[in-house]
Amino acid sequence: MNNLFDLTGKVAVVTGASSGIGMEMAKAFASQGADVAIIARRYDRLELLAKEIESMGRKSLAVKCDVTKEEEVKSAVTTILDKFGKIDILLNNAGVASSGSVENIEEAEWDRVIDTNVKGMFLMSKHVVKHMKERKYGKIINTASICGLIGSIGKSAPLHAYNASKGAVINLTRGMGATFAQYGITVNAIGPSLFKTEMTERSLGNESFLNMYNSICPAGRLGKPGELNGAAIYFASDASSYTTGQTLFVDGGWTSI
Ligand SMILES: NC(=O)c1ccc[n+]([C@@H]2O[C@H](COP(=O)([O-])OP(=O)(O)OC[C@H]3O[C@@H](n4cnc5c(N)ncnc54)[C@H](OP(=O)(O)O)[C@@H]3O)[C@@H](O)[C@H]2O)c1
């Protein structure tokens, strides 16, 4: 039987690859045989990751790009197409988190969260889908969150801008999935609960928050590094050829309660 999860010969683009989940998933795609272009603002980190991917026998390209700026996104996509000639997989993962209630979030902070988490995904998709439609093939994966489905992680601080942004990601995934299926492009999302990264390290350093999380989460623990990779590889590979518009929550059972 063919390996349904094989990515040999595929070209993947991963945004938000300079740390955390994006970095893990970029390496996961490479481990399945893909060449990987990596995007973020911190170029020095991307260069190190590109070397690591190359040491795995794959090609890589580090591209400095702020996903909220259309000119930078357009130029990044052109640079990647010039080097690799195609894009098979797009992982829209760049994101920021922010706590606060609608009562006190500053307008600029609201815009920063929505611009990064939603507009960034829109701009990357806009410039990559064009090319995928021509080739009648593409796998788009969006990083959502349980916070796009539920209103609060237990009784923790409100995350209203983040809730709004990740809810938008989930329904943008449905919309894009429905529109692009006819062109052989699948669009799916992954909804993690909590994983230790730069984004979450401050909250997770708070013992009472961590205890509360572990006591509510059916699995009784945080996600471990690598536990999102199976979902990412599934959506990136032909194993998910008839699956689109879906969000797979990888959350130790959080959204099942
Ligand atoms: N960790 C969790 O528990 C968790 C749970 C649910 C969902 N998520 C989602 O997972 C994704 C990755 O988060 P993470 O936990 O891995 O956090 P992280 O370690 O803070 O990584 C965030 C990544 O996004 C990039 N980024 C932020 N703003 C950007 C911009 N304007 N342009 C380009 N890149 C930008 C950052 O790179 P630069 O700063 O170098 O640009 C970094 O690589 C996010 O979408 C987050 O919402 C995380």
The ligand as an SDF file (V2000), in Angstrom:
LIG
                    3D

 48 52  0  0  0  0  0  0  0  0999 V2000
    0.5890   27.2260   22.1380 N   0  0  0  0  0  0  0  0  0  0  0  0
   -0.6970   26.9550   22.2950 C   0  0  0  0  0  0  0  0  0  0  0  0
   -1.1100   26.4040   23.3260 O   0  0  0  0  0  0  0  0  0  0  0  0
   -1.6780   27.2860   21.2130 C   0  0  0  0  0  0  0  0  0  0  0  0
   -2.9900   26.8630   21.4010 C   0  0  0  0  0  0  0  0  0  0  0  0
   -3.9200   27.1250   20.4020 C   0  0  0  0  0  0  0  0  0  0  0  0
   -3.5430   27.7700   19.2460 C   0  0  0  0  0  0  0  0  0  0  0  0
   -2.2450   28.1790   19.1080 N   0  0  0  0  0  0  0  0  0  0  0  0
   -1.9260   28.8520   17.8630 C   0  0  0  0  0  0  0  0  0  0  0  0
   -0.7750   28.2700   17.3140 O   0  0  0  0  0  0  0  0  0  0  0  0
   -0.0960   29.2140   16.4850 C   0  0  0  0  0  0  0  0  0  0  0  0
    1.3810   29.2220   16.8510 C   0  0  0  0  0  0  0  0  0  0  0  0
    1.5000   29.6590   18.1900 O   0  0  0  0  0  0  0  0  0  0  0  0
    2.6640   29.1780   19.1700 P   0  0  0  0  0  0  0  0  0  0  0  0
    2.0100   28.6730   20.3940 O   0  0  0  0  0  0  0  0  0  0  0  0
    3.6350   28.3440   18.4410 O   0  0  0  0  0  0  0  0  0  0  0  0
    3.2600   30.5960   19.5700 O   0  0  0  0  0  0  0  0  0  0  0  0
    4.6870   31.2650   19.3300 P   0  0  0  0  0  0  0  0  0  0  0  0
    5.7560   30.3410   19.7520 O   0  0  0  0  0  0  0  0  0  0  0  0
    4.5770   32.5920   19.9750 O   0  0  0  0  0  0  0  0  0  0  0  0
    4.7580   31.4190   17.7470 O   0  0  0  0  0  0  0  0  0  0  0  0
    4.0590   32.3960   17.0410 C   0  0  0  0  0  0  0  0  0  0  0  0
    4.6790   32.5000   15.6690 C   0  0  0  0  0  0  0  0  0  0  0  0
    3.9430   33.4700   14.8920 O   0  0  0  0  0  0  0  0  0  0  0  0
    4.8660   34.3440   14.2730 C   0  0  0  0  0  0  0  0  0  0  0  0
    4.2510   35.6400   14.0220 N   0  0  0  0  0  0  0  0  0  0  0  0
    3.5730   36.4260   14.8920 C   0  0  0  0  0  0  0  0  0  0  0  0
    3.1770   37.5550   14.2850 N   0  0  0  0  0  0  0  0  0  0  0  0
    3.6170   37.4850   12.9920 C   0  0  0  0  0  0  0  0  0  0  0  0
    3.5380   38.3510   11.8710 C   0  0  0  0  0  0  0  0  0  0  0  0
    2.9120   39.5340   11.9390 N   0  0  0  0  0  0  0  0  0  0  0  0
    4.1100   37.9560   10.7130 N   0  0  0  0  0  0  0  0  0  0  0  0
    4.7450   36.7670   10.6280 C   0  0  0  0  0  0  0  0  0  0  0  0
    4.8490   35.9050   11.6580 N   0  0  0  0  0  0  0  0  0  0  0  0
    4.3020   36.2650   12.8220 C   0  0  0  0  0  0  0  0  0  0  0  0
    6.0340   34.4250   15.2590 C   0  0  0  0  0  0  0  0  0  0  0  0
    7.2230   34.7870   14.5830 O   0  0  0  0  0  0  0  0  0  0  0  0
    7.9630   36.2010   14.6250 P   0  0  0  0  0  0  0  0  0  0  0  0
    7.7010   36.8060   15.9700 O   0  0  0  0  0  0  0  0  0  0  0  0
    9.3850   35.8340   14.3790 O   0  0  0  0  0  0  0  0  0  0  0  0
    7.3620   36.9600   13.4890 O   0  0  0  0  0  0  0  0  0  0  0  0
    6.1250   32.9800   15.7120 C   0  0  0  0  0  0  0  0  0  0  0  0
    6.8760   32.2230   14.8050 O   0  0  0  0  0  0  0  0  0  0  0  0
   -0.8100   30.5400   16.7040 C   0  0  0  0  0  0  0  0  0  0  0  0
   -1.7060   30.7700   15.6430 O   0  0  0  0  0  0  0  0  0  0  0  0
   -1.5650   30.3130   18.0050 C   0  0  0  0  0  0  0  0  0  0  0  0
   -2.7010   31.1430   18.1060 O   0  0  0  0  0  0  0  0  0  0  0  0
   -1.3220   27.9580   20.0600 C   0  0  0  0  0  0  0  0  0  0  0  0
  1  2  1  0
  2  3  2  0
  2  4  1  0
  4  5  1  0
  4 48  2  0
  5  6  2  0
  6  7  1  0
  7  8  2  0
  8  9  1  0
  8 48  1  0
  9 10  1  0
  9 46  1  0
 10 11  1  0
 11 12  1  0
 11 44  1  0
 12 13  1  0
 13 14  1  0
 14 15  2  0
 14 16  1  0
 14 17  1  0
 17 18  1  0
 18 19  2  0
 18 20  1  0
 18 21  1  0
 21 22  1  0
 22 23  1  0
 23 24  1  0
 23 42  1  0
 24 25  1  0
 25 26  1  0
 25 36  1  0
 26 27  1  0
 26 35  1  0
 27 28  2  0
 28 29  1  0
 29 30  1  0
 29 35  2  0
 30 31  1  0
 30 32  2  0
 32 33  1  0
 33 34  2  0
 34 35  1  0
 36 37  1  0
 36 42  1  0
 37 38  1  0
 38 39  2  0
 38 40  1  0
 38 41  1  0
 42 43  1  0
 44 45  1  0
 44 46  1  0
 46 47  1  0
M  CHG  2   8   1  16  -1
M  END
$$$$
